[in-house]
């Protein structure tokens, strides 16, 4: 599938997977932003610079939502 002439690749994460990530920034709503293979994952209740273990809860075409576990 193409979007504006750019081939779409499948998200590199799946619901239920766990990752250790570093929060790189904050989104408009205050959620932390991490990246997994360049793919944006929003993580609520985190701060920039934190390293946290997350579980992927919801995957969209261009981003995902994770939740801190552990």
C-alpha positions in Angstrom: 0.0 0.0 0.0 1.3 3.5 -0.8 0.5 6.7 1.0 1.4 10.0 -0.9 3.8 8.1 -3.0 5.7 6.6 0.0 5.5 2.8 0.4 4.0 1.9 3.8 5.8 -0.5 5.9 4.2 -2.6 8.6 4.6 -1.2 12.2 7.7 -2.9 13.8 5.7 -3.6 17.0 2.7 -5.7 17.9 0.2 -5.5 20.7 1.4 -7.4 23.8 5.1 -7.1 23.0 7.4 -5.7 25.7 10.4 -3.3 25.2 12.8 -1.4 27.2 12.7 2.2 25.9 14.0 5.7 26.6 11.6 8.6 26.6 12.9 11.1 24.1 10.3 13.8 24.2 6.7 14.7 25.1 3.7 14.8 22.9 1.0 17.5 22.8 -1.1 15.7 25.4 1.9 15.2 27.8 2.5 11.6 27.0 6.1 10.5 26.7 7.5 9.6 23.2 9.7 6.7 22.6 10.9 5.2 19.4 11.3 1.5 18.4 13.1 1.1 15.1 12.1 4.7 14.3 8.4 4.0 15.0 6.8 6.4 17.5 5.3 5.0 20.7 3.4 7.2 23.1 3.8 6.3 26.8 1.6 8.1 29.4 2.9 9.0 32.8 6.6 9.2 31.8 9.2 11.9 31.8 11.9 12.8 29.2 15.1 10.8 29.9 13.4 7.9 31.7 14.2 4.4 30.7 11.1 2.2 31.2 9.8 -1.3 30.4 6.6 -1.0 28.3 4.0 -3.2 26.9 2.4 -2.3 23.5 -1.3 -1.8 24.1 -2.6 -0.4 20.7 -0.9 -0.2 17.3 -2.0 2.3 14.6 -0.6 2.7 11.1 2.0 5.5 12.1 2.3 5.2 15.9 1.5 3.0 18.9 0.6 3.3 22.5 2.5 1.6 25.3 2.0 1.3 29.0 4.7 1.1 31.7 5.0 -2.4 33.2 7.0 -3.7 36.2 
